[in-house]
Amino acid sequence: MYRYIDADLYCEGISLRDIAEAYGAPLYVYSASLIRERAGQLTRALSDIDDLLIAYSVKVNNNLTLLKMMTELSFGADIISAGELYKYLKAGGDPRKAVFAGVAKSREELVYALTHGVFMINAESIPEIIRINDVAKERGVIAPVGVRINPDVEARTHAKITTGRRGVKFGISVQNLLTSAEMLKQLKNIDIIGVDVHIGSQILSPEPFLAAMSAIAGVTAELRKEGFNIRAADLGGGFGIPYNKKDRPFDFNRYKAAATPILKAMGTKIILEPGRFLVGESGVLLLKVEYIKSEWGKTFVITNGGMNDYIRSAMYDAYNEFYPLTLRDGSITCDIVGTVCETSDIFAAERKISTVEEGDYIALMDAGAYGFSMASRYNARPLAAEVLVDGDNVKLIRRRENLDDLTDTDG
Ligand SMILES: Cc1ncc(COP(=O)(O)O)c(C=O)c1O
């Protein structure tokens, strides 16, 4: 959906330079067609599963318009806070398709989730299960619970986005869960309906998922032996995308062939919580080149965006491709940096890109996931705007913040 026509970079039918000139920079642009295409790809990979819930992971990008798109695709939601449930409901989402994860759910959040009737609360610890039981008892209801296990499998991804290894805060170890089984049976206001796992993000091969599926199948069998009526298996998210155009995309054919028999044999509803795969490649962050500076024998392309707009480079050493919106002759090797007052505010080091000049725009590619949703106002920088392109149409889906917004909570 992003391609050059002559020297200009287009998103679907519209020149990105026209968009940047109309809406300014930094600016998030999303391609609606690409989101629909990725949704179709994923749905096809899971087409042999009868009882399937795709629960879009709201944390990845919670723009209301994108959430509405997800609900129109009949997707549910993986939520992590009352705020995410609130936004999902505002977008017309069905609470009965929402699963609620997170290690620190407060009583208030549990009440909120129970009041709205979420499908399953994925508990991340034994104390949390006890709390869910208490809250449900106070309200005279039975809470549907999924137990998030930590299967201790290697996700083959960045350490900071690995969540299913021993020693991290997520999930319950299988051993602890099984030794707690007798106690859990005494809790009369919960119904343990599911088992859940999420081993990490940006996973580019099927094997770690298959390992997690085996773990979850084993736990399901053990829990059933104990008398729990397990009806749902939540496999979490994690499908990766090729940020570096030299990377191979996730092989859904291989995944489908290997995963389908395991998932069918579970005899449960199957839930997946994809995020990055659905929206990552659809988004770009447009940046304006403010200065080009030469020092220390290097060239710095200084943009008007920063780590407050897009933190993945600083936080995870993430790689993104950079494409100028208008191609000029020649190329330069440069550090592409932001405006924030931190040395770590660097998007790319020693990167060869097509020549740019002061005032040009460049696109940080594949910025749709964990981009705007992780943005902050650090350095008192108002949040960027977001637009959605669909064919030849472009729509503002979040206005750019102004200086007044910086004091909107009187602080
Ligand atoms: C519980 C849970 N589910 C789903 C996701 C979405 O992961 P991804 O964007 O890699 O699909 C995350 C994010 O790491 C998560 O924590």
Ligand as a Chemical Component Dictionary entry (heavy atoms), coordinates in Angstrom:
data_LIG
# 
_chem_comp.id                   LIG 
_chem_comp.type                 NON-POLYMER 
_chem_comp.pdbx_formal_charge   0 
_chem_comp.three_letter_code    LIG 
# 
loop_
_chem_comp_atom.comp_id 
_chem_comp_atom.atom_id 
_chem_comp_atom.alt_atom_id 
_chem_comp_atom.type_symbol 
_chem_comp_atom.charge 
_chem_comp_atom.model_Cartn_x 
_chem_comp_atom.model_Cartn_y 
_chem_comp_atom.model_Cartn_z 
_chem_comp_atom.pdbx_ordinal 
LIG C1 C1 C 0 -1.393 -10.297 26.827 1  
LIG C2 C2 C 0 -1.019 -9.786  25.485 2  
LIG N1 N1 N 0 -1.728 -10.179 24.416 3  
LIG C3 C3 C 0 -1.449 -9.733  23.176 4  
LIG C4 C4 C 0 -0.408 -8.868  22.944 5  
LIG C5 C5 C 0 -0.153 -8.390  21.537 6  
LIG O1 O1 O 0 1.038  -8.835  21.051 7  
LIG P1 P1 P 0 1.427  -8.568  19.532 8  
LIG O2 O2 O 0 1.310  -7.130  19.266 9  
LIG O3 O3 O 0 2.828  -9.042  19.441 10 
LIG O4 O4 O 0 0.512  -9.396  18.689 11 
LIG C6 C6 C 0 0.380  -8.433  24.018 12 
LIG C7 C7 C 0 1.547  -7.559  23.810 13 
LIG O5 O5 O 0 2.666  -7.928  24.052 14 
LIG C8 C8 C 0 0.063  -8.887  25.330 15 
LIG O6 O6 O 0 0.739  -8.485  26.399 16 
# 
loop_
_chem_comp_bond.comp_id 
_chem_comp_bond.atom_id_1 
_chem_comp_bond.atom_id_2 
_chem_comp_bond.value_order 
_chem_comp_bond.pdbx_ordinal 
LIG C1 C2 SING 1  
LIG C2 N1 SING 2  
LIG C2 C8 DOUB 3  
LIG N1 C3 DOUB 4  
LIG C3 C4 SING 5  
LIG C4 C5 SING 6  
LIG C4 C6 DOUB 7  
LIG C5 O1 SING 8  
LIG O1 P1 SING 9  
LIG P1 O2 DOUB 10 
LIG P1 O3 SING 11 
LIG P1 O4 SING 12 
LIG C6 C7 SING 13 
LIG C6 C8 SING 14 
LIG C7 O5 DOUB 15 
LIG C8 O6 SING 16 
# 
